[in-house]
Amino acid sequence: MPYPSGQPTGRTFNWASWRLKTRYMLSHFGFFCSQFGKFIAPAYYHDRCERSVQMRLYTMHKREFVVMFLVFFACLCLCLFIGLAGPPITTTVVRSASELGTPGDNATKLNMATGPFVLKTPPLSAYSQQLWVIAQITTKEEDEDETFRKAFHLEVNIQGITSKGHVVNIYGSSRPHIRVCDAFTVLHLGFLDYSRYLLTVTFYGLETIDEKYHIDDVTFHYKSYNASFTQLEIWFRFIFLLVTFFVTCWFAHTLRRFVFRDWSIEQKWMSILLPCLLLHNDPVFPMSLLVNSWIPGMLDAIFQASFLCALLLFWLCVYHGIRQNERRFATFYLPKLLVVGMLWTAAFVLASWQRYNELRDPTYNYKVDTQGFAALKIFFFTMGSIYLAYLLYLVVQAYTELRSMPYFDVRLKFMTSLMLIVLTLSVVITVMRFGISVLEDNFVADLSTTYGSSAEFMSFYGLLNFYLYTMAYVYSPPPNAFLESHLKDNPTLSMMNDSDEEVIYGNKLCQDFISCAQTNLKYVLKYKMSATMVLHFKKEEFPSTKIDDCRLYADDEDHYCEDLV
């Protein structure tokens, strides 16, 4: 009942305000969450999809990036200088039909219009690899601006001359050609069975052209790979193959202590690209010089197409996967595999189609088979355009979402800058020297394409190899990565209070602790001490107030030191 005076006579209690209660609850909640600090912080045993193995990219200083790019360009320039000092890629021997000699002026005119032209190729060896015979018809017509189109038939009989001088019949057929005056390929031999060949070439249907335009001469060009260049190619393919093998083993060795699911997407892809680079350097290339077969050349074309398509797939997956942790096959990999798989299929069909037809008919010319070739070429360029649009979309999306986040901005800048350098140099080399032909080896059959040195081969092969070597170095874990905690792909949880300099280049105190733990590993092994005990054992090297800053790196993690044995 109420007191008569209205004032209480007993004890009174001061009730806390709601603000104080809220603050008290939040402080208790913060203390409760702090107990799980070692689980929230990166740890080896904590399975989280955002975590990945630390990469050397995170610990590199700006000057190290500059030195790395300087070394990359220095190695590329070294290959270029070696190529410039090397022999030409191809060698060409020119023979004129007028040099064959036929008695009488009328016979000479008839010979120029129809033939037959009996030709003997220059001496060839296994180092010549392939042979192209290219014909060019010249007329006496003074009007150089006039062009015409004339269909004619070409009959070619091929005979091989053995080392003992015996003549062996190889092939005889006639094929229609729809070019006059322009140089055209008479035949192409993908591999050489004999040291010399005897060719009999006959034209049908050029009599009317001779009457109107007066055919003056027919020039035959014997084009093959230079034997000196083949020797250079063998040595440098072997050197690149050997270096790639050591880089692949070294990269796998640096990641041997980490679970595969903890690898970053770049590290997983490097474990695929490096073996593909081994195939791109073609370990079976010497077989093409030892075995007279089309199989080594076909394998070389498949290996090159597979590596280039794997590189295209790598760019798509990395730019998309860097901002997405859930990578299901149906939604993530399948669309990319379809786009890149179509490109690989088109390249494989083009290469195999040409080789099959040339084996069946050495006089086959893809420009005559216009319908099938045009359809495949349109399909190839269509899928290439779709790929470029898809890649550009993923790059823009990645920069839009991740450019302001630690780690991600460094990964994007490095990957994009190196990719643009490789693409730019590849396009420049291809367009300026090799032409824009889709089919392999067709640039050799073009008389307008000449090579004064081996610079094209050395620069192109060196560019792709050094590109993979650079990425393998940057994406490999640093030497102290195993003692450190695994880093997350999403750094906003564990590093929201760290500066960009500490995020990218590391905390010096923690690096000193790692060095201390490595130096005093013998104490860990001898006295079975944990890493935290080692820290306290050598605490005189660290300020006592700063010990807790690095304790998360080795808080009773005995298996760190045990695995180092």
C-alpha positions as CSV (number, residue, x, y, z in Angstrom):
1,M,0.0,0.0,0.0
2,P,1.2,3.6,-0.6
3,Y,3.0,5.5,2.0
4,P,1.0,8.2,3.7
5,S,3.6,10.8,3.2
6,G,4.2,9.8,-0.4
7,Q,7.9,9.1,0.3
8,P,9.5,5.7,0.6
9,T,11.1,4.8,3.9
10,G,13.2,1.7,2.5
11,R,16.0,1.3,0.0
12,T,15.9,2.9,-3.5
13,F,17.5,1.4,-6.7
14,N,18.9,3.4,-9.6
15,W,17.7,1.7,-12.8
16,A,20.1,2.0,-15.8
17,S,18.9,3.8,-18.9
18,W,18.2,2.0,-22.1
19,R,21.2,3.5,-23.7
20,L,23.5,2.1,-21.1
21,K,21.8,-1.3,-21.4
22,T,22.3,-1.3,-25.1
23,R,25.9,-0.3,-24.8
24,Y,26.4,-3.0,-22.1
25,M,24.8,-5.7,-24.4
26,L,26.9,-4.6,-27.4
27,S,30.1,-4.8,-25.3
28,H,29.2,-8.3,-24.2
29,F,28.4,-9.3,-27.7
30,G,31.7,-7.9,-28.9
31,F,33.6,-9.8,-26.2
32,F,31.7,-13.0,-27.2
33,C,32.7,-12.5,-30.8
34,S,36.3,-11.8,-29.9
35,Q,36.5,-15.3,-28.4
36,F,36.2,-16.6,-32.0
37,G,38.9,-14.3,-33.3
38,K,41.2,-17.1,-34.2
39,F,38.4,-18.8,-36.2
40,I,37.4,-15.6,-37.9
41,A,41.0,-14.8,-38.7
42,P,42.6,-16.8,-41.5
43,A,43.6,-20.3,-40.3
44,Y,44.8,-23.4,-42.0
45,Y,42.2,-25.7,-40.5
46,H,39.3,-23.3,-41.1
47,D,37.4,-24.4,-44.2
48,R,36.0,-21.4,-45.9
49,C,35.5,-21.0,-49.7
50,E,36.7,-17.4,-49.7
51,R,40.1,-18.4,-48.3
52,S,43.0,-19.0,-50.7
53,V,46.7,-19.6,-50.5
54,Q,48.8,-16.5,-50.3
55,M,50.4,-15.4,-53.6
56,R,53.7,-13.7,-54.1
57,L,51.7,-11.0,-55.8
58,Y,50.5,-9.7,-52.4
59,T,54.0,-9.3,-50.9
60,M,55.7,-7.7,-53.9
61,H,56.7,-4.0,-53.7
62,K,56.3,-1.6,-56.5
63,R,60.0,-1.7,-57.4
64,E,59.7,-5.5,-57.6
65,F,56.9,-5.1,-60.2
66,V,59.1,-2.8,-62.2
67,V,62.0,-5.2,-62.1
68,M,59.8,-8.1,-63.0
69,F,58.5,-6.3,-66.1
70,L,62.0,-5.2,-67.1
71,V,63.2,-8.8,-66.9
72,F,60.2,-9.9,-69.0
73,F,61.0,-7.4,-71.7
74,A,64.7,-8.1,-71.5
75,C,64.1,-11.8,-72.1
76,L,61.8,-11.0,-75.0
77,C,64.3,-8.6,-76.5
78,L,67.0,-11.3,-76.1
79,C,64.9,-13.8,-78.1
80,L,64.3,-11.1,-80.7
81,F,68.0,-10.3,-81.1
82,I,68.8,-14.0,-81.4
83,G,66.1,-14.3,-84.0
84,L,67.5,-11.3,-85.9
85,A,70.9,-12.8,-86.0
86,G,69.5,-16.2,-87.0
87,P,68.9,-17.7,-90.4
88,P,65.7,-17.0,-92.5
89,I,62.7,-19.2,-91.8
90,T,62.3,-20.2,-95.5
91,T,64.4,-20.6,-98.5
92,T,63.3,-20.1,-102.1
93,V,64.7,-21.3,-105.4
94,V,63.4,-19.8,-108.6
95,R,63.2,-21.5,-111.9
96,S,61.8,-20.1,-115.2
97,A,60.1,-22.2,-117.8
98,S,62.1,-20.3,-120.5
99,E,65.2,-21.8,-119.0
100,L,64.0,-25.3,-119.9
101,G,64.6,-24.6,-123.5
102,T,62.4,-25.6,-126.5
103,P,63.4,-25.2,-130.1
104,G,61.4,-22.8,-132.3
105,D,59.4,-19.7,-131.5
106,N,56.0,-21.4,-132.1
107,A,57.0,-24.3,-129.8
108,T,58.0,-21.8,-127.2
109,K,54.6,-20.1,-127.2
110,L,52.8,-23.4,-127.1
111,N,55.0,-24.5,-124.3
112,M,54.2,-21.4,-122.2
113,A,50.5,-21.9,-122.7
114,T,50.2,-25.6,-122.1
115,G,53.5,-27.2,-121.1
116,P,54.3,-29.8,-120.1
117,F,56.9,-28.4,-117.8
118,V,59.3,-31.0,-116.5
119,L,60.8,-29.7,-113.3
120,K,63.4,-31.1,-110.9
121,T,63.3,-29.8,-107.4
122,P,66.5,-28.7,-105.7
123,P,68.1,-31.2,-103.2
124,L,66.0,-31.6,-100.1
125,S,66.6,-33.1,-96.6
126,A,64.6,-33.9,-93.5
127,Y,65.4,-30.4,-92.2
128,S,63.5,-28.9,-95.2
129,Q,60.3,-30.2,-93.5
130,Q,57.9,-29.3,-96.3
131,L,57.8,-28.2,-99.9
132,W,55.7,-25.7,-101.7
133,V,55.8,-25.3,-105.5
134,I,54.4,-21.9,-106.6
135,A,53.8,-20.8,-110.2
136,Q,53.5,-17.3,-111.5
137,I,52.4,-16.5,-115.1
138,T,53.6,-13.3,-116.7
139,T,52.2,-11.8,-119.9
140,K,53.4,-9.2,-122.4
141,E,50.3,-7.1,-122.1
142,E,51.2,-3.5,-121.5
143,D,48.0,-2.5,-119.8
144,E,48.8,-3.2,-116.1
145,D,45.4,-2.0,-114.9
146,E,43.4,-4.6,-116.7
147,T,42.4,-7.6,-114.6
148,F,40.6,-10.8,-115.8
149,R,39.5,-14.1,-114.3
150,K,40.0,-17.4,-116.2
151,A,39.3,-20.9,-115.1
152,F,41.8,-23.6,-116.2
153,H,42.9,-27.1,-115.3
154,L,46.3,-28.0,-113.9
155,E,47.7,-31.5,-114.2
156,V,50.6,-32.4,-112.0
157,N,52.5,-35.7,-112.0
158,I,54.9,-36.2,-109.0
159,Q,57.8,-38.7,-109.0
160,G,60.3,-39.2,-106.3
161,I,64.0,-39.7,-107.0
162,T,65.7,-42.1,-104.5
163,S,69.2,-41.8,-103.3
164,K,70.2,-44.5,-105.9
165,G,68.6,-42.5,-108.7
166,H,65.5,-44.6,-109.2
167,V,62.3,-42.8,-110.1
168,V,59.1,-43.7,-108.1
169,N,55.7,-42.6,-109.2
170,I,53.9,-40.9,-106.3
171,Y,50.9,-38.9,-107.6
172,G,49.2,-37.8,-110.8
173,S,46.0,-35.7,-111.1
174,S,44.4,-32.6,-112.5
175,R,42.7,-29.9,-110.5
176,P,40.8,-26.7,-111.6
177,H,42.2,-23.3,-110.7
178,I,40.5,-20.0,-111.0
179,R,43.5,-17.6,-111.1
180,V,45.6,-16.3,-113.9
181,C,48.7,-14.0,-113.6
182,D,48.6,-14.1,-109.8
183,A,50.9,-16.6,-108.1
184,F,49.2,-19.9,-107.2
185,T,50.3,-23.0,-105.4
186,V,50.9,-25.9,-107.7
187,L,51.4,-28.4,-104.9
188,H,52.3,-28.7,-101.2
189,L,54.0,-31.7,-99.7
190,G,53.5,-31.8,-95.9
191,F,56.4,-34.2,-95.4
192,L,59.3,-35.3,-97.6
193,D,60.0,-38.9,-98.4
194,Y,62.7,-38.3,-101.1
195,S,65.6,-36.0,-101.4
196,R,64.5,-34.8,-104.9
197,Y,61.2,-34.8,-106.8
198,L,60.5,-34.8,-110.6
199,L,57.4,-32.8,-111.4
200,T,55.5,-32.6,-114.7
201,V,53.1,-29.7,-114.9
202,T,50.6,-29.2,-117.7
203,F,48.1,-26.4,-118.2
204,Y,44.8,-26.8,-120.0
205,G,42.6,-23.9,-121.1
206,L,45.2,-21.1,-121.4
207,E,45.5,-21.1,-125.2
208,T,43.0,-18.3,-125.6
209,I,44.8,-16.3,-122.9
210,D,48.0,-16.7,-124.8
211,E,46.4,-15.5,-128.0
212,K,45.1,-12.3,-126.4
213,Y,47.6,-11.5,-123.7
214,H,50.7,-13.4,-125.0
215,I,52.1,-15.4,-122.1
216,D,55.7,-14.4,-121.8
217,D,57.0,-16.8,-119.2
218,V,56.0,-19.1,-116.3
219,T,58.1,-18.8,-113.1
220,F,58.2,-21.7,-110.6
221,H,59.2,-21.1,-107.0
222,Y,60.4,-24.0,-104.8
223,K,59.8,-22.9,-101.2
224,S,60.8,-24.9,-98.2
225,Y,62.0,-24.4,-94.6
226,N,65.6,-23.4,-94.2
227,A,67.7,-26.3,-92.9
228,S,69.6,-23.9,-90.6
229,F,66.3,-22.5,-89.2
230,T,65.1,-26.0,-88.5
231,Q,68.2,-26.7,-86.4
232,L,67.6,-23.4,-84.5
233,E,64.0,-24.4,-84.0
234,I,64.9,-27.8,-82.6
235,W,67.3,-26.3,-80.1
236,F,65.1,-23.5,-78.9
237,R,62.0,-25.8,-78.7
238,F,64.1,-28.1,-76.6
239,I,65.3,-25.2,-74.4
240,F,61.8,-23.9,-73.9
241,L,60.5,-27.4,-73.2
242,L,63.2,-28.0,-70.6
243,V,62.7,-24.6,-68.8
244,T,58.9,-25.2,-68.9
245,F,59.3,-28.6,-67.3
246,F,61.4,-27.1,-64.5
247,V,59.0,-24.2,-63.9
248,T,56.1,-26.7,-63.8
249,C,57.9,-28.9,-61.2
250,W,58.9,-25.8,-59.2
251,F,55.4,-24.4,-59.2
252,A,53.9,-27.7,-58.0
253,H,56.6,-28.0,-55.4
254,T,55.8,-24.6,-53.9
255,L,52.1,-25.6,-53.5
256,R,52.7,-29.2,-52.3
257,R,51.8,-28.3,-48.6
258,F,48.5,-26.7,-49.4
259,V,45.2,-28.4,-49.9
260,F,44.0,-28.0,-53.5
261,R,40.7,-26.5,-52.5
262,D,42.6,-23.7,-50.8
263,W,44.4,-22.7,-54.0
264,S,43.4,-19.5,-55.6
265,I,41.7,-19.6,-59.0
266,E,45.0,-18.3,-60.6
267,Q,47.0,-21.0,-59.0
268,K,44.6,-23.7,-60.1
269,W,44.7,-22.5,-63.7
270,M,48.5,-22.3,-63.7
271,S,48.6,-26.0,-62.8
272,I,46.7,-26.5,-66.1
273,L,48.4,-24.0,-68.3
274,L,51.9,-25.1,-67.6
275,P,51.4,-28.7,-68.8
276,C,49.6,-27.2,-71.8
277,L,52.7,-25.1,-72.5
278,L,54.7,-28.3,-72.4
279,L,52.6,-29.6,-75.2
280,H,52.7,-26.2,-77.0
281,N,56.5,-26.5,-77.1
282,D,55.9,-29.9,-78.9
283,P,58.0,-32.6,-77.3
284,V,57.3,-34.8,-80.4
285,F,58.7,-32.2,-82.9
286,P,61.9,-34.2,-83.6
287,M,59.7,-37.1,-84.7
288,S,58.7,-35.1,-87.7
289,L,62.3,-35.2,-88.9
290,L,62.8,-38.9,-88.2
291,V,59.5,-40.3,-89.4
292,N,58.0,-39.6,-92.8
293,S,54.4,-39.3,-91.5
294,W,51.7,-36.6,-91.2
295,I,51.0,-37.6,-87.5
296,P,53.8,-35.4,-85.9
297,G,52.6,-32.3,-87.8
298,M,49.0,-33.0,-86.9
299,L,49.9,-33.4,-83.2
300,D,51.8,-30.0,-83.4
301,A,48.7,-28.3,-84.7
302,I,46.4,-29.9,-82.1
303,F,48.9,-29.0,-79.3
304,Q,49.1,-25.3,-80.4
305,A,45.3,-25.0,-80.8
306,S,44.7,-26.6,-77.4
307,F,47.2,-24.3,-75.6
308,L,45.8,-21.1,-77.1
309,C,42.2,-22.1,-76.4
310,A,43.2,-23.0,-72.8
311,L,44.7,-19.5,-72.5
312,L,41.5,-18.0,-73.8
313,L,39.5,-20.1,-71.3
314,F,41.8,-19.0,-68.5
315,W,41.1,-15.3,-69.1
316,L,37.3,-15.9,-69.1
317,C,37.4,-18.0,-65.9
318,V,39.7,-15.7,-64.0
319,Y,37.9,-12.4,-64.7
320,H,34.6,-14.1,-63.8
321,G,35.8,-16.3,-60.9
322,I,37.7,-13.5,-59.2
323,R,34.4,-12.0,-58.1
324,Q,32.4,-15.2,-57.6
325,N,33.2,-17.9,-55.1
326,E,30.5,-20.4,-56.2
327,R,31.6,-21.8,-59.5
328,R,29.2,-24.6,-60.5
329,F,29.9,-26.4,-63.7
330,A,26.5,-25.7,-65.4
331,T,26.4,-22.0,-64.7
332,F,30.0,-21.0,-64.6
333,Y,32.2,-23.3,-66.7
334,L,29.7,-24.7,-69.3
335,P,29.0,-21.3,-71.2
336,K,32.8,-20.6,-71.4
337,L,33.5,-24.1,-72.5
338,L,31.0,-23.8,-75.3
339,V,32.4,-20.6,-76.6
340,V,36.1,-21.6,-76.4
341,G,35.2,-25.2,-77.5
342,M,33.7,-23.8,-80.7
343,L,36.9,-21.9,-81.4
344,W,39.0,-25.0,-80.8
345,T,36.7,-27.1,-83.0
346,A,36.9,-24.6,-85.8
347,A,40.7,-24.4,-85.6
348,F,41.0,-28.1,-85.5
349,V,38.7,-28.7,-88.4
350,L,40.5,-26.1,-90.5
351,A,43.9,-27.6,-89.8
352,S,42.8,-31.3,-90.2
353,W,40.7,-30.5,-93.3
354,Q,43.6,-28.9,-95.0
355,R,46.1,-31.7,-94.1
356,Y,43.7,-34.4,-95.1
357,N,43.0,-32.9,-98.5
358,E,46.7,-32.2,-99.1
359,L,47.6,-35.8,-98.2
360,R,44.9,-37.1,-100.6
361,D,45.7,-34.5,-103.3
362,P,49.0,-32.5,-103.0
363,T,47.6,-30.0,-105.5
364,Y,44.7,-29.1,-103.2
365,N,44.2,-25.4,-102.6
366,Y,41.8,-24.1,-100.0
367,K,41.0,-21.0,-102.1
368,V,39.5,-23.2,-104.8
369,D,37.3,-25.0,-102.2
370,T,35.6,-21.6,-101.5
371,Q,32.3,-22.8,-100.1
372,G,33.5,-25.0,-97.3
373,F,36.4,-22.8,-96.5
374,A,34.3,-19.6,-96.4
375,A,31.7,-21.2,-94.1
376,L,34.4,-22.4,-91.6
377,K,36.1,-19.0,-91.7
378,I,32.8,-17.1,-91.1
379,F,32.0,-19.5,-88.2
380,F,35.5,-19.0,-86.7
381,F,35.4,-15.2,-86.8
382,T,31.8,-15.2,-85.5
383,M,32.8,-17.2,-82.4
384,G,35.9,-15.1,-82.0
385,S,33.7,-11.9,-82.0
386,I,31.4,-13.5,-79.4
387,Y,34.5,-14.4,-77.3
388,L,35.9,-10.9,-77.4
389,A,32.5,-9.4,-76.4
390,Y,32.1,-11.8,-73.5
391,L,35.7,-11.2,-72.3
392,L,35.2,-7.4,-72.5
393,Y,32.0,-7.7,-70.5
394,L,33.7,-9.7,-67.7
395,V,36.6,-7.3,-67.5
396,V,34.3,-4.3,-67.2
397,Q,32.2,-6.1,-64.5
398,A,35.3,-7.1,-62.6
399,Y,36.8,-3.6,-62.5
400,T,33.4,-2.1,-61.6
401,E,32.9,-4.3,-58.6
402,L,36.4,-4.9,-57.3
403,R,38.7,-2.1,-58.3
404,S,38.5,-0.4,-54.8
405,M,39.0,-3.6,-52.8
406,P,42.4,-4.7,-51.4
407,Y,44.0,-7.6,-53.1
408,F,41.5,-7.6,-56.0
409,D,42.8,-4.3,-57.5
410,V,46.4,-5.6,-57.5
411,R,45.3,-8.9,-59.1
412,L,43.2,-7.2,-61.7
413,K,45.8,-4.6,-62.6
414,F,48.6,-7.2,-63.0
415,M,46.5,-9.7,-65.0
416,T,45.1,-7.0,-67.3
417,S,48.4,-5.2,-68.0
418,L,50.2,-8.4,-68.8
419,M,47.3,-9.7,-70.9
420,L,47.2,-6.5,-72.9
421,I,51.0,-6.6,-73.5
422,V,50.8,-10.2,-74.8
423,L,47.7,-9.5,-77.0
424,T,49.2,-6.4,-78.5
425,L,52.6,-8.0,-79.3
426,S,50.8,-11.1,-80.7
427,V,48.6,-9.1,-83.0
428,V,51.5,-6.9,-84.2
429,I,53.7,-10.0,-84.9
430,T,50.8,-11.8,-86.7
431,V,49.6,-9.0,-88.8
432,M,52.9,-7.5,-89.8
433,R,54.8,-10.7,-90.6
434,F,52.6,-13.7,-90.8
435,G,49.6,-12.1,-92.4
436,I,46.0,-12.7,-91.3
437,S,45.6,-16.3,-92.7
438,V,43.6,-18.6,-90.5
439,L,45.2,-21.8,-91.8
440,E,48.5,-23.0,-90.5
441,D,51.5,-22.7,-92.9
442,N,49.5,-20.8,-95.5
443,F,51.7,-17.7,-95.0
444,V,54.6,-19.7,-96.4
445,A,52.8,-20.2,-99.7
446,D,52.4,-16.5,-100.2
447,L,55.2,-14.9,-102.3
448,S,54.6,-11.5,-100.7
449,T,55.6,-13.0,-97.3
450,T,59.4,-13.0,-97.0
451,Y,61.6,-13.7,-93.9
452,G,65.0,-12.2,-93.5
453,S,65.7,-13.8,-90.1
454,S,64.2,-16.1,-87.4
455,A,62.9,-13.1,-85.4
456,E,59.2,-14.0,-86.0
457,F,59.5,-17.5,-84.6
458,M,61.7,-16.5,-81.7
459,S,59.6,-13.5,-80.6
460,F,56.2,-15.4,-80.8
461,Y,57.4,-18.5,-79.0
462,G,59.4,-16.5,-76.5
463,L,56.4,-14.2,-75.8
464,L,54.1,-17.1,-74.8
465,N,56.7,-18.9,-72.8
466,F,57.8,-15.9,-70.8
467,Y,54.2,-14.9,-70.2
468,L,53.5,-18.2,-68.5
469,Y,56.8,-18.0,-66.6
470,T,56.0,-14.6,-65.2
471,M,52.6,-15.6,-64.1
472,A,54.0,-18.8,-62.4
473,Y,56.4,-16.6,-60.4
474,V,53.9,-14.0,-59.4
475,Y,51.1,-16.5,-58.5
476,S,53.4,-18.9,-56.6
477,P,53.2,-18.7,-52.7
478,P,56.1,-16.9,-51.0
479,P,58.7,-18.9,-49.0
480,N,57.0,-18.1,-45.6
481,A,53.4,-18.6,-46.8
482,F,53.1,-21.9,-45.0
483,L,53.8,-20.4,-41.6
484,E,51.4,-17.6,-42.3
485,S,47.7,-18.0,-42.2
486,H,45.9,-18.6,-45.5
487,L,44.5,-15.4,-46.9
488,K,40.9,-14.9,-48.1
489,D,39.8,-13.9,-51.5
490,N,37.4,-11.6,-49.6
491,P,39.6,-9.4,-47.4
492,T,36.9,-7.2,-45.9
493,L,36.4,-9.6,-42.9
494,S,40.0,-9.9,-41.7
495,M,41.5,-6.7,-42.9
496,M,39.0,-4.0,-42.5
497,N,41.3,-2.2,-40.1
498,D,44.5,-2.7,-42.1
499,S,45.9,-0.1,-44.4
500,D,46.5,-0.8,-48.1
501,E,50.2,-0.8,-47.5
502,E,50.0,-3.5,-44.8
503,V,47.5,-5.4,-46.9
504,I,49.7,-5.5,-50.0
505,Y,53.2,-5.5,-48.6
506,G,52.6,-7.2,-45.2
507,N,53.2,-6.2,-41.6
508,K,56.9,-6.0,-40.7
509,L,56.5,-7.1,-37.1
510,C,54.7,-10.3,-38.3
511,Q,57.3,-10.9,-40.9
512,D,60.0,-10.6,-38.2
513,F,58.1,-13.2,-36.2
514,I,58.0,-15.6,-39.1
515,S,61.7,-15.2,-39.6
516,C,62.2,-15.8,-35.9
517,A,60.1,-18.9,-35.9
518,Q,62.0,-20.3,-39.0
519,T,65.4,-19.5,-37.4
520,N,64.5,-21.2,-34.1
521,L,62.8,-24.2,-35.6
522,K,65.4,-26.4,-33.9
523,Y,63.9,-25.4,-30.6
524,V,60.5,-26.4,-31.8
525,L,61.7,-29.8,-32.9
526,K,64.0,-30.5,-29.9
527,Y,61.7,-29.4,-27.1
528,K,58.3,-30.0,-28.9
529,M,57.4,-26.4,-28.3
530,S,54.5,-24.7,-30.1
531,A,55.1,-21.6,-32.2
532,T,53.6,-19.4,-29.4
533,M,56.2,-20.8,-27.0
534,V,58.9,-20.0,-29.4
535,L,57.6,-16.5,-29.6
536,H,57.8,-16.2,-25.8
537,F,61.1,-18.0,-25.7
538,K,62.6,-15.3,-28.0
539,K,60.4,-12.5,-26.6
540,E,63.4,-10.3,-26.0
541,E,63.5,-9.7,-29.8
542,F,60.0,-8.3,-29.7
543,P,58.4,-5.5,-27.8
544,S,56.3,-7.0,-25.1
545,T,53.4,-4.7,-26.0
546,K,53.4,-6.0,-29.6
547,I,53.5,-9.7,-29.0
548,D,49.7,-10.0,-29.3
549,D,49.7,-8.4,-32.7
550,C,51.4,-11.5,-34.2
551,R,50.0,-14.2,-31.9
552,L,47.2,-14.9,-34.4
553,Y,49.9,-16.2,-36.8
554,A,50.9,-19.0,-34.4
555,D,48.4,-19.4,-31.7
556,D,49.1,-23.0,-30.6
557,E,49.4,-24.2,-34.2
558,D,51.8,-27.1,-33.6
559,H,51.1,-28.7,-36.9
560,Y,52.7,-25.7,-38.7
561,C,56.1,-26.7,-37.3
562,E,55.4,-30.4,-37.6
563,D,54.7,-30.2,-41.3
564,L,57.9,-28.3,-41.9
565,V,59.8,-31.5,-41.1
